[in-house]
Each structure stands twice: as structure tokens, then as C-alpha cells.
Amino acid sequence: MMVLRAAILVDGGAISQQQDAIEEGIVLLRELHSQFPNPDITYNLANGLVALAGFPPGDAGWLDHQECTSALRAEARRCFWSVAQDAKAETSLRTQAWTNLGNQFSNSYRLGEAQDAWRAALELDPENGVAASAAARNLLWFYEQGGCSELTLIEAAMLAKIADKSKNRVREYAGEHATEWIAAFANSFDDPPARSQNTDPFISWVERERLTLAPVVELVDPALGKLDWLMLPGIFEREANMLGMPPPVFAMFNVLKSDFILARDLAWRSIGDTVWPTTGRFGDTLDYATYGPDASALVLAHRTALDLLDKVAVTANHYFDLGRAPDKVYFGKLWRGNSDKSTGLRPLTGQVDKTIRGNVGALYGLVELADDYDGSTGILRSQKDLRNAGTHRFVVLHDLGDPAKSRQAPEVEHHGREHFTREVLRALRVARSAIQMLALSISQHELGLAQRKPGIIGQLIVPDYDWIRRGDAEK
């Protein structure tokens, strides 16, 4: 009866826009959750919190709304995340949790993470047309911004057709009105052309794990010749007399990409059948632990991926002139000031606030990602803790047995190798998303500058690195 009453209060309050009814429903859901913290109650609590937060407006009030509802939305993300990760929960509940989590990411410009979440929803339920249509809309938005390949549009059509063929599942998950709207959206696409599968095992793995560093999370287009073709837009020069040298942000972005590619390669080689050097001799600890460069490379891949977050922050601090000394920049601390004494909340710094309000909404995605990564209850906090263990202490991986039964010491963390591999892939996707958001933020900022700059603008072409190097080799 409490569940039924809470659902009526939340759903009815949302439809009639009565906040007091939603709040009353959430009080009941919190009481239920404290006594019965099962996935169903957790999922309903998350939906209630989303209803209470409401949808962000599409005008100048967007940032104010996001900040005022940040605590509610963070709690909702934690609840959705908990259900999505619960292998014992019903598949229908997990796929809906992933879908709704993707929607929450999308509302904050965390578009790469949103695509990951919708893809995870489809992996659980290939007929989840709600997730498929959301992922298609995301790709279509990117395509309309420019800079994407034609495969972006093709994949959007493929996803839309999944939604069109799954009307019953859409009706089950989202109701009749959503079914009609999604069907109309799906019918706006022509049938996508047939696509041959990649035969290269590495490319297939990169595509399957969504680890290409492209403008958007999409399938791999072999015609492009490169997996990682995300590039910065044109940058307005800020300094005089630079003699045609590109600004330092290009070097920073190149290193970000290089480090990401290396971390991904380490992960691939550690997961695959690569033969690593066997020059080391190790004492067996009798707990099925694995030692050697393959295990260390996997830990290093995780650490390298998350170290990129600080470099993303350094790049943003430089490009957006956020005012921190380079050696004092940390991803989790850059965006917000000190805690307010009365509310305990950490407001955005003045320059970050000003930049986002200047039509650079994608920068808020980095802010929120930092909150989830650095906050003590954030959904990505475990990634930070694992990175710190791999950096400052010891991480030991086990391919058999129960790591908890190893001889314990506070300096050593024991993890199952399969579980740790999943964490590495997740860390790579987090790093990929952060780099994508950085590039989108810079694009949005440069577009605003172009609209505000009067007069004629001269151009300097930044040549392709491989083309320059091939030219040197030929000489």
C-alpha cells in the first residue's frame, strides 16, 4: 500500500506539477528504502527524485536549474547506478535503470556517458526501443553540429529502426504517448544500408567496448583510416607575434590523445593473447595471484586512463583561463570554490560560471563528472579510490579463487582479474568521455568567439602530424 500510494503521489504530482505531492511520495519511498532496500524500491526512488528535480529549461535558466537540483540529481544517479549494476535485479529493471541514467547524463551534456548507458541498456534488452531512440537522437544531434562521419547518421538510422520494431517494449517501458512519439521519430529515417563487420579483432574489440576517440560514441568507419580522429576546432589566437606556431592547446590535446591510445593498447594487450616478456622470477603467494608485466600493464592502463582527468582539467584551466596555477590543478577541485558555510555546498567558481553561461554548456558535463568522481558518494568514486591504490599502494590481481581469502595487509588491495578488467574498460570510457566533453566545450566557446569577433579573420592551417612526418622522412 505504501508503494502504491508513493507511486500515485509521484506520478500524479509530476503530471499535475504539484511539488508537494511529489515530496510526500518521496518521503514514503525513503521510508520504504530504509526498510526494504531492494532494486524495485531503489528504482522508484530514483524516478521520484528525477520528478522532483524536473526537466532543465532550454534557456538562460538552465545552469541555475542544474545547480539548484544537483544534490537531487546526484542521488538519482546513485540509485539508477545501483540498480543497473545489480546482477541479481530483473533484466527489465536494469535496462530501464540504464536508460534513465543515460537520460540524466544527456541533460548535463555528458553525451558520451549517455551513449554508453543507452548501449548498456540495449545489451541487456536488445528490444529496448526507448534506449535505442534516445541513442539515435544523441547521434543525430552530433551529426547536425558538423564534424561527424556519415556513419554517425547511418548508426542513428539503425538505432531508430530498433525503436520502430519494438513498439510493444516501448509501450511497456514508457507508455502510449512515448510510443507514438518514438514511432514518428523512427519513421523519419530511411532504411540504413547494410554494413559489413570488421574482421580485425582489435578494431572489433574497440568498437564493442566503445573506446574510439571520435567526436561521438559510434561504430568504426574503416574508410576513415584512423580510429581516433577527434580533433580540436579552429582556435582564435590570443597572443601576438607567434610566427605561425599553433597555440599550446594543440600540444596538450595531442598528448591527451596519445596517452589515451597507449592506455587502451595496454588494456588490449593485457586482455588478449600477447606474449609478454618472462624475464622475471616471482615467489608464488599461494592465493592464485598473477604477477608479471601483463598484470602490471592492466593496472597501469587503469591508472593512465584516470590520470588523463587531471590533464583534461589542466587543458581546460589553460584554454578557458580559469586562473589556477598549472601545478595546483586537480580534476575534482578545479570547477568549484570552497564550501558555503550556511549550505555546505560548493558553488561554481566565478570564471567557470561565466564560461558556461557563455553558451559553453558542455563544460558543465565536466563539472558534474568531477562531482561524481571526487565526491565521497559519487558513482565514480570507486574508480578514484582504485586509481589511488594502484598509484600509491599495491594492487594484486587473481585469476582464480576468492581474493578476500588472501593474506591481508592495509598496503595491498586484492581484486579478481576479470572484475578489475571491467573497471579498466570503465575507466577508459570515463577518460574518453572527458576528452570528448573538453573538445565539445572548446568548439562551443570558439563558435561564440567567431560570432562576436568583428572584421576579417585570418587563418593558419594546422597541418596533419603524419603528413608532416612523412614529408620529413621523404627528405
LUMVO-311213 format. One record per residue (C-alpha): x, y, z. Coordinates in nm, 2 decimals, always signed. Each point is the difference from the previous one (the first is absolute). Example, Ala and Ser with C-alpha at 12.3 -4.5 7.8 and 13.67 -1.06 7.14 Angstrom:
# LUMVO-311213
+--------+--------+--------+
:     c1 :     c2 :     c3 :
+--------+--------+--------+
:  +1.23 :  -0.45 :  +0.78 :
:  +0.14 :  +0.34 :  -0.07 :
+--------+--------+--------+
# end
This chain:
# LUMVO-311213
+--------+--------+--------+
:     c1 :     c2 :     c3 :
+--------+--------+--------+
:  +0.00 :  +0.00 :  +0.00 :
:  +0.29 :  +0.24 :  +0.08 :
:  +0.15 :  -0.08 :  -0.34 :
:  -0.33 :  +0.06 :  -0.18 :
:  -0.06 :  +0.32 :  +0.18 :
:  +0.35 :  +0.13 :  -0.06 :
:  -0.03 :  -0.08 :  -0.37 :
:  -0.33 :  +0.18 :  -0.03 :
:  +0.14 :  +0.31 :  +0.18 :
:  +0.31 :  +0.01 :  -0.21 :
:  -0.16 :  -0.07 :  -0.34 :
:  -0.31 :  +0.21 :  +0.07 :
:  +0.21 :  +0.28 :  +0.14 :
:  +0.22 :  +0.00 :  -0.30 :
:  -0.29 :  +0.01 :  -0.25 :
:  -0.18 :  +0.28 :  +0.20 :
:  +0.32 :  +0.18 :  +0.09 :
:  -0.07 :  -0.01 :  +0.37 :
:  +0.34 :  -0.01 :  +0.17 :
:  -0.15 :  -0.07 :  +0.35 :
:  -0.15 :  -0.32 :  -0.13 :
:  +0.33 :  -0.12 :  -0.14 :
:  +0.18 :  +0.09 :  +0.32 :
:  -0.26 :  -0.20 :  +0.20 :
:  +0.05 :  -0.30 :  -0.23 :
:  +0.38 :  +0.02 :  +0.04 :
:  -0.03 :  +0.01 :  +0.38 :
:  -0.19 :  -0.33 :  -0.03 :
:  +0.26 :  -0.14 :  -0.24 :
:  +0.28 :  +0.09 :  +0.23 :
:  -0.17 :  -0.17 :  +0.29 :
:  -0.06 :  -0.31 :  -0.21 :
:  +0.36 :  +0.01 :  -0.12 :
:  +0.14 :  +0.01 :  +0.35 :
:  -0.20 :  -0.32 :  +0.09 :
:  +0.01 :  -0.18 :  -0.34 :
:  +0.30 :  +0.12 :  -0.21 :
:  -0.09 :  -0.23 :  -0.29 :
:  +0.06 :  +0.10 :  -0.37 :
:  -0.38 :  +0.08 :  -0.06 :
:  -0.01 :  +0.25 :  +0.29 :
:  +0.33 :  +0.15 :  -0.10 :
:  -0.11 :  +0.04 :  -0.36 :
:  -0.33 :  +0.16 :  +0.10 :
:  +0.19 :  +0.24 :  +0.24 :
:  +0.22 :  +0.10 :  -0.29 :
:  -0.29 :  +0.08 :  -0.22 :
:  -0.16 :  +0.20 :  +0.28 :
:  +0.31 :  +0.21 :  +0.05 :
:  +0.01 :  +0.06 :  -0.38 :
:  -0.36 :  +0.11 :  +0.01 :
:  +0.07 :  +0.24 :  +0.29 :
:  +0.30 :  +0.15 :  -0.18 :
:  -0.20 :  +0.05 :  -0.31 :
:  +0.13 :  +0.05 :  -0.35 :
:  +0.26 :  +0.27 :  -0.07 :
:  -0.13 :  +0.30 :  -0.20 :
:  +0.15 :  +0.07 :  -0.34 :
:  +0.08 :  +0.36 :  +0.07 :
:  +0.23 :  +0.22 :  +0.22 :
:  -0.14 :  -0.17 :  +0.31 :
:  +0.16 :  -0.34 :  -0.09 :
:  +0.31 :  +0.04 :  +0.22 :
:  -0.19 :  +0.13 :  +0.30 :
:  -0.24 :  -0.30 :  -0.03 :
:  +0.29 :  -0.24 :  -0.02 :
:  +0.17 :  +0.15 :  +0.31 :
:  -0.31 :  +0.02 :  +0.21 :
:  -0.09 :  -0.36 :  -0.07 :
:  +0.36 :  -0.14 :  +0.00 :
:  -0.05 :  -0.19 :  +0.33 :
:  -0.33 :  -0.16 :  -0.11 :
:  +0.14 :  -0.10 :  -0.33 :
:  +0.32 :  -0.14 :  +0.15 :
:  -0.21 :  -0.22 :  +0.23 :
:  -0.22 :  -0.11 :  -0.29 :
:  +0.32 :  -0.10 :  -0.19 :
:  +0.12 :  -0.20 :  +0.29 :
:  -0.33 :  -0.18 :  +0.02 :
:  -0.02 :  -0.08 :  -0.37 :
:  +0.37 :  -0.10 :  +0.00 :
:  -0.07 :  -0.24 :  +0.29 :
:  -0.28 :  -0.17 :  -0.18 :
:  +0.18 :  -0.02 :  -0.33 :
:  +0.30 :  -0.16 :  +0.16 :
:  -0.20 :  -0.25 :  +0.20 :
:  +0.04 :  -0.34 :  -0.18 :
:  -0.28 :  -0.15 :  +0.22 :
:  -0.26 :  +0.26 :  -0.11 :
:  -0.25 :  -0.08 :  -0.27 :
:  +0.13 :  +0.07 :  -0.35 :
:  -0.30 :  +0.23 :  -0.08 :
:  +0.08 :  +0.21 :  +0.30 :
:  +0.37 :  +0.03 :  -0.07 :
:  -0.05 :  +0.09 :  -0.37 :
:  -0.24 :  +0.28 :  +0.11 :
:  +0.25 :  +0.12 :  +0.26 :
:  +0.27 :  +0.03 :  -0.26 :
:  -0.24 :  +0.18 :  -0.23 :
:  -0.10 :  +0.25 :  +0.26 :
:  +0.36 :  +0.05 :  +0.11 :
:  +0.09 :  +0.08 :  -0.36 :
:  -0.28 :  +0.26 :  -0.01 :
:  +0.15 :  +0.16 :  +0.31 :
:  +0.35 :  +0.01 :  -0.15 :
:  -0.15 :  +0.14 :  -0.32 :
:  -0.17 :  +0.29 :  +0.18 :
:  +0.35 :  +0.11 :  +0.13 :
:  +0.19 :  -0.03 :  -0.33 :
:  +0.16 :  -0.32 :  +0.11 :
:  -0.08 :  -0.13 :  -0.34 :
:  +0.26 :  -0.27 :  -0.03 :
:  -0.10 :  -0.15 :  +0.33 :
:  -0.36 :  +0.02 :  -0.10 :
:  +0.08 :  -0.20 :  -0.32 :
:  +0.18 :  -0.26 :  +0.22 :
:  -0.30 :  -0.03 :  +0.23 :
:  -0.25 :  -0.04 :  -0.29 :
:  +0.23 :  -0.26 :  -0.16 :
:  +0.02 :  -0.18 :  +0.33 :
:  -0.38 :  +0.00 :  +0.01 :
:  -0.02 :  -0.15 :  -0.35 :
:  +0.25 :  -0.27 :  +0.10 :
:  -0.23 :  -0.11 :  +0.27 :
:  -0.32 :  +0.03 :  -0.21 :
:  +0.06 :  +0.03 :  -0.38 :
:  -0.36 :  +0.11 :  -0.04 :
:  +0.02 :  +0.30 :  +0.23 :
:  -0.13 :  +0.25 :  -0.25 :
:  +0.00 :  +0.28 :  +0.26 :
:  +0.38 :  -0.03 :  +0.03 :
:  +0.05 :  -0.05 :  -0.37 :
:  -0.20 :  +0.31 :  -0.09 :
:  +0.19 :  +0.21 :  +0.26 :
:  +0.33 :  -0.12 :  -0.14 :
:  -0.11 :  +0.08 :  -0.35 :
:  -0.11 :  +0.35 :  +0.10 :
:  +0.34 :  +0.05 :  +0.16 :
:  +0.19 :  -0.10 :  -0.31 :
:  -0.23 :  +0.21 :  -0.22 :
:  +0.07 :  +0.31 :  +0.22 :
:  +0.38 :  -0.05 :  -0.04 :
:  -0.04 :  -0.05 :  -0.37 :
:  -0.19 :  +0.32 :  -0.04 :
:  +0.28 :  +0.18 :  +0.19 :
:  +0.24 :  -0.10 :  -0.28 :
:  +0.34 :  -0.18 :  +0.01 :
:  -0.14 :  -0.35 :  +0.02 :
:  +0.03 :  -0.27 :  -0.27 :
:  -0.29 :  -0.13 :  -0.20 :
:  +0.00 :  -0.31 :  +0.21 :
:  -0.14 :  +0.21 :  +0.29 :
:  -0.32 :  +0.05 :  -0.20 :
:  +0.00 :  -0.36 :  -0.11 :
:  +0.02 :  -0.13 :  +0.35 :
:  -0.27 :  +0.25 :  +0.11 :
:  -0.22 :  -0.16 :  -0.26 :
:  +0.09 :  -0.35 :  +0.12 :
:  -0.10 :  +0.09 :  +0.36 :
:  -0.32 :  +0.17 :  -0.11 :
:  -0.11 :  -0.31 :  -0.19 :
:  +0.06 :  -0.21 :  +0.32 :
:  -0.24 :  +0.24 :  +0.17 :
:  -0.25 :  -0.03 :  -0.28 :
:  +0.00 :  -0.38 :  +0.02 :
:  -0.04 :  +0.00 :  +0.38 :
:  -0.33 :  +0.19 :  +0.05 :
:  -0.13 :  -0.25 :  +0.25 :
:  +0.31 :  +0.03 :  +0.22 :
:  -0.01 :  +0.38 :  -0.03 :
:  -0.36 :  +0.00 :  +0.11 :
:  +0.09 :  -0.22 :  +0.30 :
:  +0.29 :  +0.22 :  +0.10 :
:  -0.12 :  +0.35 :  -0.08 :
:  -0.37 :  +0.00 :  -0.07 :
:  -0.23 :  +0.07 :  -0.30 :
:  +0.10 :  +0.36 :  -0.06 :
:  +0.37 :  -0.08 :  -0.01 :
:  -0.08 :  -0.29 :  -0.24 :
:  -0.17 :  +0.24 :  -0.25 :
:  +0.28 :  +0.26 :  +0.03 :
:  +0.28 :  -0.25 :  -0.05 :
:  -0.17 :  -0.17 :  -0.29 :
:  -0.04 :  +0.33 :  -0.18 :
:  +0.37 :  +0.07 :  +0.07 :
:  +0.11 :  -0.34 :  -0.13 :
:  -0.21 :  +0.03 :  -0.32 :
:  +0.19 :  +0.32 :  -0.09 :
:  +0.31 :  -0.21 :  -0.09 :
:  +0.05 :  -0.20 :  -0.32 :
:  +0.11 :  -0.36 :  +0.03 :
:  +0.38 :  +0.00 :  +0.08 :
:  +0.23 :  -0.18 :  -0.25 :
:  +0.14 :  -0.34 :  +0.08 :
:  +0.33 :  +0.02 :  +0.19 :
:  +0.28 :  -0.27 :  -0.01 :
:  +0.15 :  -0.09 :  +0.33 :
:  +0.36 :  +0.08 :  +0.09 :
:  +0.23 :  -0.30 :  -0.03 :
:  +0.29 :  +0.15 :  +0.20 :
:  -0.04 :  -0.13 :  +0.36 :
:  +0.15 :  +0.32 :  +0.15 :
:  -0.24 :  +0.22 :  -0.19 :
:  -0.29 :  -0.22 :  +0.08 :
:  +0.10 :  +0.02 :  +0.37 :
:  +0.04 :  +0.38 :  -0.01 :
:  -0.34 :  +0.03 :  -0.16 :
:  -0.18 :  -0.24 :  +0.23 :
:  +0.15 :  +0.17 :  +0.31 :
:  -0.07 :  +0.35 :  -0.14 :
:  +0.36 :  +0.11 :  +0.03 :
:  +0.05 :  +0.21 :  -0.32 :
:  +0.11 :  +0.35 :  +0.06 :
:  -0.23 :  +0.15 :  -0.26 :
:  -0.24 :  +0.30 :  +0.03 :
:  -0.28 :  -0.23 :  +0.11 :
:  -0.03 :  -0.36 :  +0.13 :
:  -0.08 :  -0.19 :  -0.32 :
:  +0.09 :  -0.29 :  -0.21 :
:  +0.34 :  -0.01 :  -0.17 :
:  +0.02 :  +0.13 :  -0.36 :
:  +0.29 :  -0.19 :  -0.17 :
:  +0.00 :  +0.25 :  -0.28 :
:  +0.14 :  +0.27 :  +0.23 :
:  +0.33 :  -0.18 :  +0.04 :
:  +0.02 :  +0.11 :  +0.37 :
:  -0.19 :  -0.11 :  +0.31 :
:  +0.08 :  +0.31 :  +0.20 :
:  -0.08 :  +0.30 :  -0.22 :
:  -0.14 :  +0.24 :  +0.26 :
:  +0.16 :  +0.33 :  -0.07 :
:  -0.02 :  +0.35 :  +0.14 :
:  -0.18 :  +0.27 :  -0.20 :
:  +0.16 :  +0.32 :  -0.12 :
:  +0.14 :  +0.20 :  +0.29 :
:  +0.01 :  +0.38 :  +0.01 :
:  +0.36 :  +0.11 :  +0.07 :
:  +0.03 :  +0.20 :  +0.33 :
:  +0.36 :  +0.10 :  -0.02 :
:  +0.18 :  +0.22 :  -0.26 :
:  +0.32 :  -0.07 :  -0.19 :
:  -0.02 :  -0.38 :  +0.03 :
:  +0.15 :  -0.05 :  -0.35 :
:  -0.26 :  -0.24 :  -0.11 :
:  +0.04 :  -0.26 :  +0.28 :
:  -0.32 :  -0.16 :  +0.11 :
:  -0.11 :  +0.08 :  +0.36 :
:  +0.11 :  -0.23 :  +0.28 :
:  -0.34 :  -0.15 :  +0.04 :
:  +0.07 :  -0.21 :  -0.31 :
:  +0.30 :  -0.16 :  +0.16 :
:  -0.20 :  -0.07 :  +0.32 :
:  -0.28 :  -0.16 :  -0.20 :
:  +0.24 :  -0.21 :  -0.20 :
:  +0.15 :  -0.14 :  +0.32 :
:  -0.34 :  -0.07 :  +0.14 :
:  -0.08 :  -0.21 :  -0.30 :
:  +0.34 :  -0.17 :  +0.00 :
:  -0.03 :  -0.10 :  +0.37 :
:  -0.35 :  -0.13 :  -0.06 :
:  +0.11 :  -0.21 :  -0.30 :
:  +0.28 :  -0.14 :  +0.21 :
:  -0.22 :  -0.09 :  +0.29 :
:  -0.25 :  -0.17 :  -0.23 :
:  +0.28 :  -0.19 :  -0.17 :
:  +0.13 :  -0.12 :  +0.34 :
:  -0.34 :  -0.12 :  +0.09 :
:  -0.04 :  -0.18 :  -0.34 :
:  +0.33 :  -0.17 :  +0.03 :
:  -0.06 :  -0.11 :  +0.36 :
:  -0.34 :  -0.14 :  -0.09 :
:  +0.10 :  -0.17 :  -0.32 :
:  +0.26 :  -0.27 :  -0.08 :
:  +0.30 :  +0.23 :  -0.02 :
:  +0.32 :  -0.17 :  +0.11 :
:  +0.17 :  +0.21 :  +0.27 :
:  +0.36 :  -0.03 :  +0.11 :
:  +0.06 :  -0.28 :  +0.25 :
:  +0.32 :  +0.14 :  +0.14 :
:  -0.13 :  +0.03 :  +0.36 :
:  +0.02 :  -0.26 :  +0.27 :
:  -0.28 :  +0.02 :  +0.26 :
:  -0.08 :  -0.18 :  +0.33 :
:  -0.35 :  -0.15 :  -0.01 :
:  -0.22 :  +0.14 :  +0.27 :
:  -0.23 :  -0.31 :  -0.01 :
:  -0.32 :  +0.20 :  -0.06 :
:  -0.03 :  -0.02 :  -0.38 :
:  +0.14 :  +0.35 :  -0.04 :
:  +0.15 :  +0.09 :  -0.34 :
:  +0.34 :  +0.17 :  -0.02 :
:  +0.19 :  +0.13 :  -0.30 :
:  -0.01 :  +0.28 :  -0.26 :
:  -0.34 :  -0.10 :  -0.13 :
:  -0.16 :  +0.05 :  +0.35 :
:  +0.19 :  +0.32 :  +0.05 :
:  -0.09 :  +0.13 :  -0.34 :
:  -0.37 :  -0.04 :  +0.09 :
:  +0.04 :  +0.20 :  +0.32 :
:  +0.20 :  +0.26 :  -0.19 :
:  -0.27 :  +0.03 :  -0.27 :
:  -0.25 :  +0.08 :  +0.27 :
:  +0.22 :  +0.25 :  +0.17 :
:  +0.10 :  +0.17 :  -0.33 :
:  -0.36 :  +0.03 :  -0.11 :
:  -0.10 :  +0.18 :  +0.32 :
:  +0.31 :  +0.21 :  +0.01 :
:  -0.13 :  +0.15 :  -0.32 :
:  -0.28 :  +0.17 :  +0.20 :
:  +0.25 :  +0.23 :  +0.17 :
:  +0.15 :  +0.08 :  -0.34 :
:  -0.34 :  +0.08 :  -0.14 :
:  -0.04 :  +0.24 :  +0.30 :
:  +0.34 :  +0.16 :  -0.08 :
:  -0.10 :  +0.05 :  -0.36 :
:  -0.33 :  +0.16 :  +0.09 :
:  +0.17 :  +0.22 :  +0.26 :
:  +0.24 :  +0.12 :  -0.27 :
:  -0.24 :  +0.04 :  -0.28 :
:  -0.29 :  +0.16 :  +0.19 :
:  +0.23 :  +0.21 :  +0.22 :
:  -0.15 :  -0.13 :  +0.32 :
:  +0.28 :  +0.15 :  +0.21 :
:  +0.17 :  -0.29 :  +0.18 :
:  +0.37 :  -0.06 :  +0.00 :
:  +0.07 :  -0.31 :  -0.22 :
:  +0.16 :  -0.19 :  +0.28 :
:  -0.30 :  +0.06 :  +0.22 :
:  -0.27 :  -0.14 :  -0.24 :
:  -0.18 :  -0.32 :  +0.09 :
:  -0.30 :  -0.13 :  -0.19 :
:  -0.22 :  -0.03 :  +0.31 :
:  +0.08 :  +0.34 :  +0.14 :
:  +0.03 :  +0.24 :  -0.30 :
:  -0.36 :  +0.08 :  -0.06 :
:  -0.14 :  +0.10 :  +0.34 :
:  +0.10 :  +0.23 :  +0.28 :
:  +0.00 :  -0.06 :  +0.37 :
:  -0.31 :  -0.13 :  +0.18 :
:  -0.26 :  +0.26 :  +0.10 :
:  -0.01 :  +0.02 :  +0.38 :
:  -0.38 :  +0.01 :  +0.01 :
:  -0.10 :  -0.26 :  -0.26 :
:  +0.32 :  -0.21 :  -0.01 :
:  -0.02 :  +0.01 :  -0.38 :
:  +0.30 :  +0.09 :  -0.23 :
:  -0.11 :  +0.25 :  -0.26 :
:  +0.16 :  +0.03 :  -0.34 :
:  +0.29 :  +0.23 :  -0.02 :
:  -0.07 :  +0.34 :  -0.16 :
:  +0.19 :  -0.07 :  -0.32 :
:  -0.15 :  -0.35 :  -0.04 :
:  -0.35 :  +0.14 :  +0.05 :
:  +0.06 :  +0.28 :  -0.25 :
:  +0.14 :  -0.24 :  -0.26 :
:  -0.29 :  -0.24 :  +0.02 :
:  -0.25 :  +0.29 :  -0.03 :
:  +0.18 :  +0.11 :  -0.31 :
:  -0.16 :  -0.29 :  -0.19 :
:  +0.26 :  -0.26 :  +0.10 :
:  -0.24 :  -0.24 :  +0.16 :
:  +0.23 :  -0.30 :  -0.07 :
:  +0.24 :  +0.13 :  +0.27 :
:  -0.27 :  -0.08 :  +0.26 :
:  +0.03 :  -0.36 :  -0.10 :
:  +0.36 :  +0.00 :  +0.12 :
:  -0.11 :  +0.17 :  +0.32 :
:  -0.26 :  -0.27 :  +0.07 :
:  +0.24 :  -0.27 :  -0.09 :
:  +0.25 :  +0.14 :  +0.25 :
:  -0.28 :  +0.00 :  +0.26 :
:  -0.07 :  -0.37 :  -0.06 :
:  +0.37 :  -0.08 :  +0.00 :
:  +0.12 :  +0.21 :  +0.29 :
:  -0.30 :  +0.00 :  +0.23 :
:  +0.00 :  -0.25 :  +0.29 :
:  -0.33 :  -0.16 :  -0.12 :
:  +0.04 :  +0.06 :  -0.38 :
:  -0.07 :  -0.29 :  -0.24 :
:  +0.36 :  +0.02 :  -0.12 :
:  +0.17 :  +0.03 :  +0.34 :
:  +0.10 :  -0.36 :  +0.00 :
:  +0.20 :  +0.07 :  -0.32 :
:  +0.20 :  +0.27 :  +0.17 :
:  +0.06 :  -0.22 :  +0.31 :
:  +0.12 :  -0.28 :  -0.23 :
:  +0.23 :  +0.24 :  -0.19 :
:  +0.15 :  +0.12 :  +0.33 :
:  +0.06 :  -0.35 :  +0.11 :
:  +0.18 :  -0.08 :  -0.32 :
:  +0.21 :  +0.32 :  +0.02 :
:  +0.10 :  +0.01 :  +0.37 :
:  -0.04 :  -0.36 :  +0.12 :
:  -0.03 :  -0.35 :  -0.15 :
:  -0.27 :  -0.15 :  -0.21 :
:  +0.02 :  -0.38 :  -0.04 :
:  -0.21 :  -0.18 :  -0.26 :
:  -0.13 :  -0.36 :  +0.04 :
:  -0.12 :  -0.22 :  -0.29 :
:  -0.14 :  -0.27 :  +0.23 :
:  -0.14 :  -0.03 :  +0.35 :
:  -0.14 :  +0.26 :  +0.23 :
:  +0.23 :  +0.30 :  +0.04 :
:  -0.15 :  +0.07 :  +0.34 :
:  +0.16 :  -0.32 :  +0.13 :
:  +0.35 :  +0.12 :  -0.07 :
:  +0.23 :  +0.10 :  +0.28 :
:  -0.11 :  +0.36 :  +0.06 :
:  +0.21 :  +0.32 :  +0.06 :
:  -0.11 :  +0.36 :  -0.01 :
:  +0.26 :  +0.08 :  -0.27 :
:  -0.14 :  -0.26 :  -0.24 :
:  -0.34 :  -0.02 :  -0.18 :
:  -0.10 :  -0.33 :  -0.15 :
:  -0.24 :  -0.02 :  -0.30 :
:  -0.13 :  -0.26 :  -0.23 :
:  +0.17 :  +0.05 :  -0.34 :
:  -0.33 :  -0.02 :  -0.19 :
:  -0.16 :  +0.25 :  +0.22 :
:  +0.30 :  +0.23 :  -0.02 :
:  +0.00 :  -0.02 :  -0.38 :
:  -0.36 :  +0.13 :  +0.00 :
:  +0.11 :  +0.29 :  +0.21 :
:  +0.29 :  +0.08 :  -0.24 :
:  -0.25 :  +0.01 :  -0.29 :
:  -0.23 :  +0.22 :  +0.20 :
:  +0.30 :  +0.23 :  +0.08 :
:  +0.09 :  +0.02 :  -0.37 :
:  -0.36 :  +0.10 :  -0.08 :
:  +0.00 :  +0.27 :  +0.27 :
:  +0.33 :  +0.14 :  -0.14 :
:  -0.14 :  -0.01 :  -0.35 :
:  -0.31 :  +0.19 :  +0.10 :
:  +0.20 :  +0.26 :  +0.18 :
:  +0.21 :  +0.07 :  -0.31 :
:  -0.31 :  +0.01 :  -0.21 :
:  -0.16 :  +0.25 :  +0.23 :
:  +0.31 :  +0.21 :  +0.00 :
:  +0.01 :  +0.01 :  -0.38 :
:  -0.37 :  +0.09 :  -0.01 :
:  +0.04 :  +0.27 :  +0.26 :
:  +0.28 :  +0.16 :  -0.20 :
:  -0.21 :  -0.02 :  -0.32 :
:  -0.29 :  +0.17 :  +0.17 :
:  +0.23 :  +0.27 :  +0.13 :
:  +0.17 :  +0.06 :  -0.33 :
:  -0.34 :  +0.02 :  -0.18 :
:  -0.10 :  +0.27 :  +0.25 :
:  +0.32 :  +0.19 :  -0.07 :
:  -0.05 :  -0.02 :  -0.37 :
:  -0.34 :  +0.15 :  +0.03 :
:  +0.13 :  +0.29 :  +0.22 :
:  +0.32 :  +0.08 :  -0.19 :
:  -0.04 :  +0.29 :  -0.24 :
:  +0.19 :  +0.04 :  -0.33 :
:  +0.21 :  -0.23 :  -0.21 :
:  +0.15 :  -0.31 :  +0.16 :
:  +0.32 :  -0.14 :  -0.14 :
:  +0.07 :  -0.38 :  +0.01 :
:  +0.30 :  -0.22 :  +0.07 :
:  -0.04 :  -0.36 :  -0.11 :
:  +0.12 :  -0.25 :  +0.27 :
:  +0.14 :  -0.28 :  -0.22 :
:  -0.05 :  -0.37 :  +0.07 :
:  +0.28 :  -0.14 :  +0.21 :
:  +0.04 :  -0.32 :  -0.21 :
:  +0.02 :  +0.21 :  -0.32 :
:  +0.28 :  +0.22 :  +0.15 :
:  +0.19 :  -0.31 :  +0.12 :
:  -0.03 :  -0.18 :  -0.33 :
:  +0.13 :  +0.31 :  -0.17 :
:  +0.31 :  +0.01 :  +0.23 :
:  +0.06 :  -0.37 :  -0.07 :
:  -0.01 :  +0.05 :  -0.37 :
:  +0.25 :  +0.29 :  +0.02 :
+--------+--------+--------+
# end
